[in-house]
């Protein structure tokens, strides 16, 4: 398990100039940090949901992470987290201590066509206002902020089918289906 005494550092932003929808988690879990891969826990629903939303575009397997990243970027998605660093024991958001936000001001020029920020869960969405302010979007209503159910296996209050439906509706809203 990760120790709460040493700061943990997150993963770099996965974005490019074609990113239209930025998916923001809170902070990578233990399995993701260990593997240096977004949504690296095998029980996380993130990659399975994306594969089902785009059945015409075969998603590379879990052993081909770089290809998965290219696959996501080709669909107009970006992935990052709200926090750059924190102290935490385990993977639960409730255990996050002393978080440091990512540099969203530096990210903004890298995503000129951004249409939406999709928060993967409640902890990320709780920081939506701060994210928008740091990106210079506090008064820009053209860029939506949405809260979606967490794809984490810890989010057992939402069935897989309900998560898939919510994520599908959000993606359809921004022409990502």
C-alpha positions as CSV (number, residue, x, y, z in Angstrom):
1,X,0.0,0.0,0.0
2,X,1.0,3.6,-0.6
3,X,2.1,5.4,2.5
4,X,0.4,8.5,3.6
5,X,3.7,10.0,4.9
6,X,5.3,10.4,1.5
7,X,3.7,12.5,-1.2
8,X,2.4,10.6,-4.2
9,X,2.7,12.1,-7.6
10,X,0.1,11.6,-10.4
11,X,0.4,11.0,-14.1
12,X,0.9,13.5,-16.9
13,X,-2.0,14.8,-18.8
14,X,-3.1,12.7,-21.8
15,X,-4.2,15.4,-24.2
16,X,-3.5,16.8,-27.6
17,X,-4.8,19.5,-29.9
18,X,-7.8,17.5,-30.9
19,X,-9.1,17.0,-27.3
20,X,-12.7,18.0,-27.1
21,X,-13.7,16.3,-23.9
22,X,-11.4,16.2,-20.9
23,X,-12.1,13.4,-18.4
24,X,-10.9,14.3,-15.0
25,X,-10.5,11.8,-12.2
26,X,-9.4,12.8,-8.7
27,X,-6.0,11.0,-8.3
28,X,-4.7,7.6,-9.6
29,X,-5.2,4.6,-7.4
30,X,-2.5,2.3,-6.2
31,X,-2.7,0.0,-9.2
32,X,-2.6,3.0,-11.7
33,X,0.4,4.5,-10.0
34,X,2.2,1.2,-9.9
35,X,1.6,0.6,-13.6
36,X,1.8,4.3,-14.6
37,X,-1.4,3.9,-16.4
38,X,-4.7,5.7,-16.1
39,X,-7.5,3.5,-14.8
40,X,-5.1,0.6,-14.3
41,X,-7.1,-1.4,-11.8
42,X,-8.4,-4.4,-13.7
43,X,-11.9,-4.0,-12.0
44,X,-12.3,-0.3,-13.0
45,X,-15.0,0.0,-15.6
46,X,-13.4,2.9,-17.5
47,X,-11.8,1.0,-20.3
48,X,-14.7,-1.4,-20.6
49,X,-17.2,1.5,-20.9
50,X,-15.1,3.2,-23.6
51,X,-14.9,-0.1,-25.6
52,X,-18.7,-0.5,-25.5
53,X,-19.3,3.1,-26.5
54,X,-17.2,2.7,-29.6
55,X,-17.8,-0.9,-30.8
56,X,-16.8,0.0,-34.4
57,X,-13.3,1.0,-33.2
58,X,-11.5,-2.0,-31.6
59,X,-9.8,-0.9,-28.5
60,X,-6.2,-2.2,-28.0
61,X,-5.9,-4.7,-25.1
62,X,-4.7,-3.9,-21.6
63,X,-1.1,-4.9,-22.5
64,X,-1.0,-2.2,-25.2
65,X,-1.3,0.9,-23.0
66,X,0.4,3.3,-25.4
67,X,-1.9,2.1,-28.2
68,X,-4.9,2.6,-25.9
69,X,-3.8,6.2,-25.2
70,X,-3.5,6.9,-29.0
71,X,-7.0,5.3,-29.4
72,X,-8.5,7.6,-26.8
73,X,-6.8,10.7,-28.3
74,X,-8.1,9.8,-31.7
75,X,-11.6,9.9,-30.4
76,X,-11.3,13.4,-29.0
77,X,-10.8,12.5,-25.4
78,X,-8.2,13.6,-22.9
79,X,-7.5,12.1,-19.5
80,X,-6.1,13.8,-16.4
81,X,-6.7,14.2,-12.7
82,X,-7.6,17.1,-10.5
83,X,-4.7,16.5,-8.2
84,X,-1.0,16.5,-9.2
85,X,0.1,15.1,-5.8
86,X,-1.3,14.1,-2.4
87,X,-0.8,11.9,0.6
88,X,-3.0,8.9,0.7
89,X,-3.0,5.4,2.1
90,X,-4.8,3.0,-0.3
91,X,-6.9,4.2,-3.3
92,X,-10.0,5.7,-1.8
93,X,-10.7,9.4,-2.5
94,X,-11.8,9.8,1.2
95,X,-8.2,9.0,2.2
96,X,-6.6,11.9,0.2
97,X,-4.7,14.4,2.4
98,X,-2.8,17.5,1.5
99,X,-3.7,17.5,-2.2
100,X,-2.0,19.8,-4.7
101,X,-4.0,20.7,-7.8
102,X,-2.7,20.1,-11.3
103,X,-1.6,23.1,-13.4
104,X,-4.8,23.7,-15.3
105,X,-3.7,27.2,-16.5
106,X,-0.8,25.5,-18.4
107,X,-3.1,22.8,-19.8
108,X,-5.6,25.2,-21.3
109,X,-3.6,26.3,-24.4
110,X,-3.0,22.6,-25.2
111,X,-6.7,21.9,-25.6
112,X,-8.0,24.8,-27.9
113,X,-11.1,22.9,-29.0
114,X,-12.3,21.9,-25.5
115,X,-16.0,21.5,-25.3
116,X,-16.5,19.8,-22.0
117,X,-14.9,18.7,-18.8
118,X,-16.3,15.4,-17.6
119,X,-15.6,14.6,-13.9
120,X,-15.2,10.9,-13.2
121,X,-16.8,10.9,-9.8
122,X,-17.7,13.1,-6.9
123,X,-14.2,14.1,-5.6
124,X,-13.3,15.4,-9.0
125,X,-16.6,17.2,-9.4
126,X,-16.2,18.8,-6.0
127,X,-13.2,20.7,-7.5
128,X,-15.0,21.7,-10.8
129,X,-15.2,25.4,-9.9
130,X,-11.5,25.6,-9.0
131,X,-10.6,23.7,-12.2
132,X,-12.6,26.1,-14.3
133,X,-11.1,29.1,-12.5
134,X,-7.6,27.9,-13.0
135,X,-8.3,27.2,-16.7
136,X,-9.7,30.7,-17.1
137,X,-13.2,29.3,-17.8
138,X,-15.0,30.7,-14.7
139,X,-17.4,32.7,-16.9
140,X,-17.3,30.6,-20.1
141,X,-20.6,28.8,-20.3
142,X,-19.7,27.4,-23.7
143,X,-17.6,24.7,-22.0
144,X,-19.7,22.3,-20.0
145,X,-18.8,20.7,-16.7
146,X,-20.5,17.4,-16.1
147,X,-20.4,15.0,-13.2
148,X,-20.5,11.3,-14.2
149,X,-20.6,8.3,-11.9
150,X,-17.2,7.1,-10.9
151,X,-16.0,4.1,-12.9
152,X,-14.1,2.9,-9.8
153,X,-15.0,-0.6,-8.5
154,X,-15.6,1.2,-5.1
155,X,-18.6,2.9,-6.7
156,X,-21.0,-0.1,-6.1
157,X,-24.1,2.1,-5.8
158,X,-24.2,2.4,-9.6
159,X,-24.6,-0.8,-11.7
160,X,-22.4,-1.2,-14.7
161,X,-25.4,-0.7,-16.9
162,X,-26.3,2.6,-15.3
163,X,-22.7,3.8,-15.6
164,X,-22.6,2.8,-19.2
165,X,-25.8,4.6,-19.9
166,X,-24.7,7.8,-18.2
167,X,-21.3,7.9,-19.9
168,X,-23.0,7.1,-23.2
169,X,-25.4,10.0,-22.9
170,X,-22.6,12.4,-22.0
171,X,-20.5,11.3,-25.0
172,X,-23.4,11.5,-27.4
173,X,-24.0,15.1,-26.2
174,X,-20.6,16.1,-27.4
175,X,-20.6,14.0,-30.6
176,X,-18.3,11.3,-29.3
177,X,-20.5,8.3,-30.2
